[in-house]
Amino acid sequence: MSPLPPGRIKRDLPDFVVEELPAYEPSGTGEHLFVRLTKTDLTTLEAVRRISRALSCDQRETGFAGMKDRRGVTTQTLSFHAPRGVKADDLATRARALALDGIVVHDATPHGHKMKPGHLAGNRFSILVRDVPTDRLDDVTAALDRVTREGVPNAFGSQRFGREKDNATRALAWLRGDAEGPRDARMQRLLWSALQSQVFNEVLDARVQDGTWATALEGDLLKLRTSGGLFLCADVQTDGARAATGEVSPTGPMVGLEMRWPEGSPAELEHRIVAATLGEGFDLARTRRLGEGTRRALRVWVQDLRWELTQEEPGHGRSSVRVYFVLPKGTYATTVLSAVFALDETPEPEGT
């Protein structure tokens, strides 16, 4: 049994609300169209398909900053390239008038280039966690307070690995030459990112198990919380104090041909896990066109965290907790909540 109190999310669509925070505003001129919208119970790719068809835009020229959960209510920005002979301003007028199932368009503005992955500042969440035992609410508030003070392990959520949770396995079979890979370049990058994420999660799990996920070890590559700059930990006493205050955090591998490796015991751990996951002799040169590799902080800080307790089902000993917070791009709400609750994301059966 998990020592964490149980909690259920995504029972109803309004239980999981996400607002993508843009990194910049569209300029108002250009051949691309930035469409700000709210989608309900749709994947990002399905929203892209529906709007592309409605506007007669080439789906291959669309862009988005990040993939968002299907089950929930999400506000985000997608970009579309104006077809030949169509003015972006005219396309914007048509986009604002769209009436599509599951999609509400708030605005449409021309811009000079397509939106690319990572073109966002972060995401704002409002999540209702149901079926929390009322007698465990003190544990919930204590855990949320701890998350505010210490951050949480920066694991990739399950959605990173695909609906069947097999994207990393598919990527490895393809890159090792044991199976045919996808032809679509976007899908190739998606599969590779899942494999990178699996390696990272395994390194993070090892550091969580030995209690060093937020600790500066000699040889660690540390990331500054403010600027994101990387540097090698050579003075454990000084850098350990900085890690304790949250100024810096150790990093793990998003493995790639050009990724910078740590030194000492962190390097030994990472090389061992990479070899065990990818197999001895895996040729990273095959992944060059999929990404160079990078470093990711092992810890994520949660911004503007607050919560409300509401009684649910009086007499049944269960309550709901509405949790609000902001996360930087590339991090996962379920990762934060999993530090507080034993999460259940199973949909209710039809007719209940």
C-alpha positions in Angstrom: 0.0 0.0 0.0 1.3 3.5 -0.9 2.0 5.7 2.1 0.5 8.6 0.2 -3.2 9.3 0.5 -5.2 8.3 -2.6 -6.7 10.8 -4.9 -8.5 10.7 -8.2 -8.0 13.1 -11.1 -9.7 13.6 -14.5 -13.0 12.1 -13.4 -14.8 15.0 -15.1 -13.4 17.1 -17.9 -13.4 20.4 -15.9 -11.4 18.6 -13.2 -8.2 19.1 -15.2 -7.7 22.7 -16.5 -4.5 23.8 -18.2 -3.5 27.2 -19.6 -0.4 27.4 -21.8 1.6 30.6 -21.0 3.1 32.0 -24.2 6.7 32.9 -24.5 5.8 35.8 -26.8 2.9 37.4 -28.5 2.3 37.2 -32.3 3.5 40.2 -34.3 0.4 40.8 -36.3 2.2 40.4 -39.7 3.5 37.4 -41.6 2.3 34.3 -43.5 1.6 32.2 -40.4 -1.4 32.4 -38.1 -1.3 32.0 -34.4 -4.6 30.7 -33.1 -5.4 30.9 -29.4 -8.0 28.3 -28.5 -9.5 26.2 -25.7 -10.0 22.5 -26.5 -12.0 20.0 -24.5 -11.5 16.2 -24.5 -9.2 16.5 -27.6 -5.6 15.8 -28.2 -3.4 18.6 -29.5 -3.0 16.7 -32.8 -6.7 16.2 -33.2 -7.3 20.0 -32.7 -4.6 20.6 -35.3 -6.3 18.3 -37.8 -9.8 19.8 -37.3 -8.6 23.4 -37.7 -6.3 22.5 -40.6 -9.2 20.9 -42.5 -11.6 23.8 -41.7 -9.1 26.4 -42.9 -7.7 24.3 -45.8 -4.2 24.6 -44.4 -1.4 22.1 -44.9 -1.2 20.1 -41.7 2.5 19.6 -42.3 3.1 23.3 -41.9 1.3 23.6 -38.5 3.1 24.2 -35.2 2.5 24.0 -31.5 4.6 24.6 -28.4 3.7 21.4 -26.6 1.4 18.4 -26.6 -1.5 18.7 -24.1 -3.6 16.1 -22.3 -6.7 15.0 -24.1 -8.9 14.5 -21.0 -9.4 18.0 -19.7 -9.8 21.6 -20.7 -6.7 23.2 -22.3 -6.0 26.7 -23.6 -3.1 26.8 -25.9 -1.8 28.4 -29.2 -1.4 26.6 -32.5 0.1 28.0 -35.7 -1.1 27.5 -39.3 0.5 28.5 -42.6 -1.7 30.5 -44.9 -2.4 28.6 -48.1 -0.9 30.1 -51.4 -3.0 33.1 -52.5 -4.7 33.5 -49.1 -3.9 36.6 -47.0 -3.1 35.8 -43.3 -5.5 38.6 -42.2 -8.3 37.0 -44.2 -7.4 33.6 -42.7 -7.5 35.1 -39.3 -11.1 36.4 -39.8 -12.2 32.9 -40.9 -10.4 31.3 -37.9 -12.1 33.6 -35.4 -15.5 32.5 -36.8 -14.9 28.8 -36.6 -17.4 26.7 -34.8 -15.9 23.2 -34.2 -16.9 20.5 -31.7 -14.6 20.6 -28.7 -12.8 23.8 -29.8 -13.4 27.4 -28.9 -11.3 30.0 -30.8 -10.4 33.1 -28.7 -8.2 34.9 -31.2 -6.2 34.5 -34.4 -3.2 36.8 -35.3 -0.7 36.6 -38.1 3.0 36.1 -37.3 6.2 35.7 -39.2 7.1 32.1 -38.4 5.5 28.9 -37.2 5.3 28.0 -33.6 7.9 25.4 -32.6 8.1 22.9 -29.7 9.2 24.7 -26.6 7.9 28.1 -27.6 6.2 28.7 -24.3 7.0 30.1 -20.9 5.2 27.4 -18.9 1.7 26.1 -18.0 -0.8 27.1 -15.4 -2.9 24.3 -13.8 -6.1 24.1 -11.9 -6.7 20.4 -10.9 -9.4 18.9 -8.8 -8.2 15.8 -6.8 -11.3 13.8 -5.7 -11.9 10.9 -3.3 -9.2 12.0 -0.8 -9.8 10.4 2.6 -10.9 13.3 4.9 -8.7 11.8 7.7 -5.6 12.2 5.5 -6.1 15.9 4.7 -3.4 16.9 7.2 -1.0 14.7 5.3 -2.0 16.4 2.1 -1.4 19.9 3.3 1.9 18.9 4.9 3.1 17.3 1.6 2.0 20.4 -0.4 3.9 22.6 2.0 6.9 20.4 1.5 6.6 20.7 -2.3 6.6 24.4 -2.0 9.8 24.4 0.1 11.8 21.6 -1.7 10.4 21.1 -5.2 9.8 17.6 -6.6 11.8 15.1 -8.6 11.5 16.2 -12.2 10.2 13.0 -13.7 8.6 12.7 -17.1 4.9 11.8 -16.8 3.3 8.7 -18.4 1.9 10.7 -21.3 5.4 11.2 -22.5 5.5 7.5 -23.5 2.4 7.3 -25.6 -1.1 5.9 -25.2 0.2 2.3 -25.0 3.2 3.4 -23.0 5.5 1.7 -25.6 7.0 4.6 -27.5 10.5 4.1 -25.8 10.4 0.4 -26.7 9.4 1.2 -30.3 12.2 3.8 -30.6 14.8 1.3 -29.4 13.7 -1.4 -31.8 13.8 1.1 -34.7 17.1 2.7 -33.8 18.8 -0.7 -33.3 17.5 -1.9 -36.7 15.2 -4.5 -35.3 12.0 -2.9 -36.6 10.9 -0.4 -39.3 10.6 3.1 -38.0 8.0 5.8 -38.8 8.5 7.8 -41.9 7.1 11.0 -40.5 9.9 13.1 -39.0 7.7 14.5 -36.2 6.9 10.9 -35.1 10.5 9.9 -35.3 11.5 12.8 -32.9 8.5 11.9 -30.7 9.7 8.3 -30.3 13.3 9.3 -29.7 12.3 11.8 -27.0 10.4 9.0 -25.3 13.5 6.9 -25.2 15.6 9.8 -23.9 12.9 10.4 -21.2 13.1 6.8 -20.1 16.8 7.0 -19.6 16.4 10.3 -17.7 13.7 8.8 -15.5 15.8 5.8 -14.6 18.8 8.0 -13.6 16.4 10.2 -11.6 14.9 7.1 -9.9 18.4 6.0 -8.9 19.2 9.4 -7.4 15.8 9.4 -5.6 16.6 6.0 -4.1 20.0 7.1 -2.8 18.6 10.4 -1.6 20.8 12.6 -3.9 18.2 13.9 -6.4 18.5 17.4 -4.9 22.1 17.1 -3.7 25.3 18.4 -5.4 27.8 15.6 -5.9 31.3 16.0 -7.0 31.3 15.7 -10.8 27.6 16.7 -11.1 26.6 19.1 -13.8 24.6 21.7 -11.9 21.9 23.9 -13.4 21.3 27.4 -12.1 17.6 28.0 -11.2 17.4 31.5 -12.6 19.5 31.4 -15.8 19.6 27.7 -16.6 23.4 27.9 -17.0 25.4 24.7 -16.4 28.6 24.2 -14.5 30.6 21.4 -13.1 30.5 20.8 -9.3 34.1 20.9 -8.1 33.4 22.3 -4.6 30.9 20.0 -2.9 30.7 22.1 0.3 29.9 25.4 -1.5 27.7 24.0 -4.2 26.0 21.7 -1.7 24.9 24.7 0.2 23.6 26.4 -3.0 21.7 23.2 -3.8 20.1 23.2 -0.3 18.8 26.7 -0.9 17.5 25.8 -4.3 19.9 28.1 -6.2 21.2 25.1 -8.2 20.1 21.6 -8.9 21.9 18.5 -10.2 21.0 17.4 -13.8 20.4 14.2 -15.6 20.9 13.1 -19.2 18.7 13.7 -22.2 21.1 11.6 -24.0 22.4 12.5 -27.4 25.6 12.7 -29.5 26.6 16.1 -28.3 25.3 15.9 -24.7 27.7 17.0 -22.1 28.5 14.2 -19.6 29.2 14.8 -15.9 32.3 13.4 -14.2 33.0 11.1 -11.2 30.3 9.0 -9.6 27.4 10.8 -11.5 29.1 9.9 -14.8 29.5 6.3 -13.7 25.8 6.0 -12.8 24.7 7.6 -16.1 26.9 5.5 -18.3 25.8 2.4 -16.5 22.1 3.2 -17.0 22.5 4.3 -20.6 24.3 1.1 -21.5 21.7 -1.0 -19.7 18.8 0.8 -21.4 20.1 1.3 -24.9 22.4 -1.8 -25.0 26.2 -2.0 -25.3 27.5 -0.5 -28.5 24.4 1.6 -29.2 25.4 4.1 -32.0 24.3 7.6 -30.9 25.3 8.9 -34.4 22.0 7.4 -35.6 20.2 9.9 -33.5 22.0 13.0 -34.7 19.2 14.4 -36.8 16.7 13.7 -34.0 18.5 16.0 -31.5 21.9 16.7 -30.1 21.0 15.8 -26.5 20.9 18.1 -23.5 20.8 18.2 -19.7 17.6 18.4 -17.6 17.4 19.4 -13.9 16.6 16.5 -11.6 14.4 18.9 -9.5 11.5 21.1 -10.6 10.2 24.0 -8.6 6.5 24.6 -8.4 5.4 28.3 -8.7 2.3 29.9 -7.2 1.2 26.7 -5.4 -2.0 27.0 -3.5 -4.9 24.8 -2.7 -8.5 24.7 -1.5 -10.2 21.9 0.5 -13.9 21.1 -0.2 -16.0 18.5 1.5 -17.4 15.9 -0.9 -20.0 13.2 -0.2 -20.7 14.2 3.4 -20.8 11.2 5.7 -18.6 9.1 3.4 -15.3 10.3 4.7 -14.0 11.7 1.4 -13.0 15.2 0.3 -11.8 17.0 -2.8 -8.7 19.2 -3.1 -8.4 21.8 -5.8 -4.7 22.5 -6.5 -3.4 25.5 -8.4 0.2 25.9 -9.6 2.4 27.0 -12.5 5.2 24.8 -14.0 8.0 25.6 -16.4 7.8 24.1 -19.8 8.7 20.5 -20.2 7.4 19.5 -16.7 4.4 17.6 -15.7 1.5 18.3 -13.4 1.0 14.6 -12.6 4.7 14.5 -11.4 3.8 17.2 -8.8 0.6 15.6 -7.7 2.3 12.2 -7.4 4.5 13.7 -4.7 1.4 14.2 -2.7 -1.2 11.6 -3.7 -1.3 8.0 -4.9 -3.0 9.1 -8.1 -5.8 7.3 -9.9 -6.4 8.5 -13.5 -8.7 5.6 -14.5 -11.8 6.9 -16.2 -15.2 5.9 -14.8 -17.0 3.2 -16.7 -19.7 4.3 -19.1 -23.1 5.0 -17.5 -21.8 5.7 -14.0 
